[in-house]
Amino acid sequence: MAQPAEKIELFDVNSDEALARNEVALREAERIVEAMLFASPEPLDETEMARRVSDEVELPQVLERLKAHYANRGVNLTRVGKKWFFRTAADLNWILAREQVEEKKLSRAALETLAIIAYHQPATRAEIEEIRGVAISKGTLDTLLETGWIRLRGRRKAPGRPITYGTTDSFLMHFGLEQIGDLPGLDELKAAGLFDGRLPKGFGVPQPSDDTALRDDEEPLEDDAPQALEMDFPEEPEPAEAPEALNDDDT
């Protein structure tokens, strides 16, 4: 006697229901994250957003969906490191501009110092001077600290316990970088015409890292960080005839 044929399910009903539930959870998470971003006066950290959304959804997926949604709108969702914020679309900046503010340009010494810190962080004053081949003045570092583009990280575990410097999220935001790894490498710098002629053998551009965690050769700063910076530039008696070269005092 012939057996009745088994019923064949063309669609996985349970799978469809799971997808529908997941889509509902994603949409709700998008609304929560969107509200948090609009309400926050500062870029919002992923950790803070993750605490407010359901464990059923992946925060990176939520943020990418929101980013795609705002890609062609008047404001765009932008990431800097692990922080996110809404920024006016680049092609609409001129509409919102009310007045032209003339910004003071950084000196060459400050730009070189900033570049060295960005690529070699954590870097001490002595390390910056070794790379530049010239002494650095306290005024140069003061200027970069005032802009908020560099910060005091800690102290090197070495004689004299020199201060180490690193970049900040403000540095990334100002230069339109999502992460420090977006800084141009050697090939990109060559293509931009910043290197002419033959480079020394073994010359290379380091892979930068702005990890906030102190490294094994660093230790935390004391509470008196400003005083620590002053101590990093001890006053020395001036010679009778000091040479004008090899210093940054003209910055």
N, C-alpha and C positions, 0 to 999 in steps of 0.2 A: 504494500500500500504506500502510495506516494506521500512523502512528508510535506506539510505546508511550508512554503518558502519563508525564510526569516525576513522580518521587516528591516529595510535598510534606511538609515537616517542620512539624508543628503547633507544636512547641516547640523553642526554641533550646537544644540540649544543652550547648553550650559556655558559654552564658550562665548556665544553671543551675549548672554546675560552678563558674563564677567566683563566683557568689553564695554557694555553699556554702563555698568556700575563704575568702571574705571574712568570712563569719559565724564561721568557726572562728578566724580571726585576731583578730576583734573580741572574742570570748569570752576568748581567751588574754590579750589586752591588758587587758581588764577585770580579770582575776585579778591581773595584775602591778600595775596601778595601785591596785587595792583593797588589796593587800598593802603597797605602799609607803605609802599613806595611813594605814593602821592602825599601821604601824611607826614613822612619823615623829612625833617629839614636838612638832613645830611645823607650821604650814600649809606645804604643799608647793607649790613653784613648778612651773608648767607646763613650763618648760624642762627641769627635772630629770626629770620623768615622761616627756617626749618622748624623752629619751636612752635610756630603758629599753624602749620598746615598738617593735614592728616598723614599718618605713617603709610597710608595706602598708596601715596603718590611719591614720585621722585622729584625733588625740588629742581634739579637741572632741567628736567623735561618741562616743568611749569615755566621756568624762566625763559627757555628757548621759545616756547609757544607765545609768551608775552612779547618777547623781542621781535618775533616774526610779525605779530599783530601790529606792532607800532613801527615797523620798518619804514613804511611809506606815509606815515602820519606827521603831524606838526611837531610832535615830540618823539624821540627815540629812546628806547631802553638801552642803557650803556653799562658795561661792566668795567670795573677797575680793580684788579686783584680779585678778591672775593666779596667785593662790595658792588652794589647795583644802584642806579639812580636814573631818573628821567632827565634828558637834556634836549634843548631845542634843536630841531633838525638843522644840520649845518647850512643848508641852502636857504634857510629862513632867518639866519642871524641878523642880516641887514635890516629886516623889517622891524625887529625889536630894538635895534640900536637907536638911542636917543641923542647921544653925544659921543664925540671921539675923544677917548682918553689916551694921552700920549704916555706910553710906558717907558721908563728908563731902561735902556739896554744894559745887559750884563757886560762887564769887561771881559776881555779875552782870558785873563787869569781866572775869573770866576767860572766862565764856560768850560775851560779846560779842567778846572778842579771838579766841577759838577760831573763832567763826563767820566773822569777817573773814578769818582765815588760810585757812579751808576754802574760801571762795568766791573769794578774791583771790590765792591763792598763785601764785608766790612773793611774799611781802610782807615789807617791812622794818618796823622799829619805827616809823619816821617815817610810813610809809604807813598803818599801823594807827591811829596817833594822829590822822592827818588825817581818816580815815573816822569814827572815834569822836568826834572833836572834843574829846578830853581826853587828858592825858598818861597814859602807861602805866608802871607800876612794874615793876622787875625781878622782884619777887616773883610777879607775875601770870604772867609768862612761865616763871619757875622752876617754878611749880605745874603748868603745862601740859606742860612738858618732863618732869617727874617722873612724870606719868600715862602718858607715852609716846604721847600723842596728837598732839604736834607734834615737829618735828625741825629742826635747823639744816641748811639746804640748801647755802648757799654765801655768796658776797658779791656785792653789786650793784656793777657797774662804774660807780661814781659817786663824787664827792668823799666821802672818809671811808670808802669801801668798807663800807657797812653790811651786817650779816648779813641774809640772807633766810630766812624760815621757811615750812615746809610741813607737811602732815598726814602721818600714818603709816598702816600697815595696822592697827595697834591701834585707831586712831580709827574706821576702817571697821568693824572687828569689834565694837567696843563699841556702835556705833549701828546695827548690823544692816544695813550697806550693802555691796553687792557691789563697787561702784565709786563714785568721787567724783561721777560724773555722776548718781547716784541721789538726790543732795541735792534737796530740793524747789525748784521754780522759783517765779516770782512768782505765777502763778495758784494754785498749791498753797498758798502762804503766805497769799494772800488768803482762800482757801476755809477755811483753818484759823483765820481771824479774827485773824491777827497784824498785819494792816494795816487800820486804821480811818480813815475819812475819805478825802479826795482826796489822791493822791500828787503830788509835784512833777512838772512836765512833764519828760519824758525819763527818769524814774526807772525803773530796771530792775535785775534780779538777774543778775550775770555767770554764764556757763557755766563751772563750775569744772574745773580740770585738775590732777591730782597726778602728772604725768609726772616720773619720777625724774631724767631727763636735765636737765642745767643748760641754761638758755636763753641766747640770745646776749648778754643783758645781765647774765649771772651768771658768776662764776669760782669755782673750787673753794676750799673752806675750807683753812686751814693745819692742820697736825697738832695744834696747841694750840687745839682748838675751845672748851673751857671758858674759857680765857683770852680768847678772841675774844669770847665772850659778855659777859665782865666789861668789856671795852673798849668794848662797845656802849652801856654805861651809865656814862659818865665821871662821877666825883664832882665836884659843883659846890659852892662855898661857899654855905651857907644864909643867906638874908637875915635881917635882925633880926626882922621880923614877916612870916613866911611865911603866905600865905592857905591856908585849909583846903580850899578847893574846887579843882577841876581836877587831881586826882591820884587814884591808885588805892591809896594806902598803907593804906586801910582794908580791903584784900582779904586 
